[in-house]
Amino acid sequence: MAKNKGNPHLPKSPDERSAYHRYLAHLQGQPTVDDSMDFDPTPQAGEELAEQTSKRKRRIPASQTIGDYVKKNWVSLLIAALLAISSYFMINSRIDIAIIKTNLSYQQQQLEQANTAIENLVNSNHSQDLLIEELQLDIKFLENKLGINP
């Protein structure tokens, strides 16, 4: 029986083929599972007892790693999210309050300017009233002096 030692991809010789067929016929008569062992069927997979033959670590997908982390630390993540949201709203409200204070101070300045303008107008009106009264008294004096009676 000639073997193909150099290249395993070459076809088998007729002798090798017949020996392989006899081997397969011998295996087909033997059961693959020992029926004498009675195992209880379980819906869950048990612990993996086989030892790992490779020394390299198996790569775990990032989505699974993140999912496991979230499942494990969901309470702290929830608290962190609430703190982040509340700090955002606090900062945003402080900015809004600063804008409101700026607008309020601007309106106070405008109101003070309006008050000073009104006071100036009141003083001007008062001085004009005094001037009018003085002129009326002068007119009456002149009318009396000239003898014109209205």
C-alpha positions as CSV (number, residue, x, y, z in Angstrom):
1,M,0.0,0.0,0.0
2,A,1.6,3.2,-1.2
3,K,1.1,6.3,1.0
4,N,1.3,9.8,-0.1
5,K,3.6,11.1,2.5
6,G,4.6,14.4,1.0
7,N,1.3,16.0,0.2
8,P,-1.8,15.2,2.2
9,H,-4.1,16.6,-0.5
10,L,-3.4,13.9,-3.1
11,P,-6.1,11.2,-3.5
12,K,-5.9,8.0,-1.6
13,S,-4.8,4.8,-3.2
14,P,-7.4,2.0,-3.7
15,D,-6.0,0.1,-0.8
16,E,-6.2,3.1,1.6
17,R,-9.7,3.8,0.4
18,S,-10.9,0.2,1.1
19,A,-9.3,0.2,4.5
20,Y,-11.0,3.5,5.3
21,H,-14.4,2.1,4.2
22,R,-13.9,-1.0,6.4
23,Y,-13.0,1.3,9.4
24,L,-16.2,3.3,8.8
25,A,-18.4,0.1,8.6
26,H,-16.9,-1.0,11.8
27,L,-17.7,2.4,13.5
28,Q,-21.3,2.4,12.3
29,G,-22.1,-0.7,14.2
30,Q,-20.9,0.7,17.5
31,P,-23.1,3.1,19.5
32,T,-21.6,6.6,20.1
33,V,-23.4,7.1,23.4
34,D,-23.4,4.6,26.2
35,D,-27.1,4.0,27.0
36,S,-26.3,2.5,30.3
37,M,-25.5,5.9,31.7
38,D,-28.8,7.7,32.6
39,F,-28.4,11.5,32.7
40,D,-31.3,13.7,33.8
41,P,-32.1,16.2,31.0
42,T,-31.6,19.8,32.1
43,P,-32.8,23.0,30.4
44,Q,-29.7,24.9,31.6
45,A,-26.2,24.4,30.6
46,G,-23.9,23.5,33.4
47,E,-20.5,24.7,34.2
48,E,-17.9,24.3,31.5
49,L,-15.4,21.8,32.8
50,A,-13.0,21.6,29.9
51,E,-9.7,23.3,30.3
52,Q,-8.7,25.9,27.9
53,T,-5.9,24.7,25.5
54,S,-5.0,28.1,24.2
55,K,-3.0,30.6,26.4
56,R,-4.5,33.6,24.7
57,K,-7.5,35.3,26.2
58,R,-10.7,35.2,24.3
59,R,-11.7,38.7,22.9
60,I,-14.9,39.9,24.4
61,P,-17.0,42.3,22.3
62,A,-17.2,45.9,23.6
63,S,-21.0,45.8,23.6
64,Q,-21.0,42.8,25.9
65,T,-18.4,44.4,28.2
66,I,-20.4,47.7,28.3
67,G,-23.7,45.8,28.9
68,D,-22.2,43.8,31.7
69,Y,-20.8,47.0,33.3
70,V,-24.2,48.7,33.1
71,K,-25.9,45.7,34.6
72,K,-23.5,45.5,37.4
73,N,-23.3,49.3,38.2
74,W,-26.7,50.6,37.1
75,V,-27.4,52.3,40.5
76,S,-24.2,54.4,40.4
77,L,-24.7,55.2,36.7
78,L,-28.3,56.3,37.4
79,I,-27.0,58.6,40.3
80,A,-24.2,59.9,38.1
81,A,-26.7,60.7,35.3
82,L,-29.0,62.5,37.7
83,L,-26.1,64.5,39.1
84,A,-25.0,65.4,35.6
85,I,-28.5,66.5,34.6
86,S,-29.0,68.5,37.8
87,S,-25.6,70.2,37.4
88,Y,-26.5,71.1,33.8
89,F,-29.7,72.7,35.0
90,M,-28.0,74.5,37.9
91,I,-25.4,76.0,35.6
92,N,-28.1,76.9,33.0
93,S,-30.2,78.5,35.7
94,R,-27.2,80.5,37.0
95,I,-26.6,81.8,33.6
96,D,-30.3,82.8,33.2
97,I,-30.2,84.5,36.7
98,A,-27.1,86.4,35.6
99,I,-28.9,87.6,32.5
100,I,-31.9,88.6,34.5
101,K,-29.8,90.5,36.9
102,T,-28.0,92.3,34.1
103,N,-31.4,93.2,32.5
104,L,-32.7,94.3,35.9
105,S,-29.7,96.6,36.6
106,Y,-30.0,98.1,33.1
107,Q,-33.7,98.8,33.7
108,Q,-32.9,100.3,37.1
109,Q,-30.4,102.6,35.4
110,Q,-33.0,103.6,32.8
111,L,-35.6,104.1,35.5
112,E,-33.1,106.4,37.5
113,Q,-32.5,108.4,34.3
114,A,-36.2,108.7,33.7
115,N,-36.7,109.8,37.4
116,T,-34.0,112.5,37.1
117,A,-35.5,113.7,33.8
118,I,-38.9,113.9,35.4
119,E,-37.4,115.8,38.4
120,N,-35.7,118.2,36.0
121,L,-39.1,118.7,34.2
122,V,-40.9,119.3,37.5
123,N,-38.2,121.8,38.5
124,S,-38.5,123.5,35.1
125,N,-42.3,123.6,35.4
126,H,-42.0,125.1,38.8
127,S,-39.6,127.7,37.7
128,Q,-41.8,128.5,34.7
129,D,-44.9,128.8,37.0
130,L,-42.9,131.2,39.2
131,L,-42.0,133.2,36.1
132,I,-45.6,133.3,34.9
133,E,-46.8,134.5,38.3
134,E,-44.1,137.1,38.3
135,L,-45.1,138.3,34.8
136,Q,-48.8,138.3,35.8
137,L,-48.0,140.5,38.8
138,D,-45.9,142.8,36.6
139,I,-48.8,143.0,34.1
140,K,-51.3,143.9,37.0
141,F,-48.9,146.4,38.3
142,L,-48.5,148.1,34.9
143,E,-52.3,147.9,34.3
144,N,-52.9,149.6,37.7
145,K,-50.2,152.2,37.0
146,L,-51.5,153.0,33.5
147,G,-55.1,152.8,34.7
148,I,-56.3,150.1,32.4
149,N,-58.9,148.0,34.1
150,P,-59.9,144.8,32.4
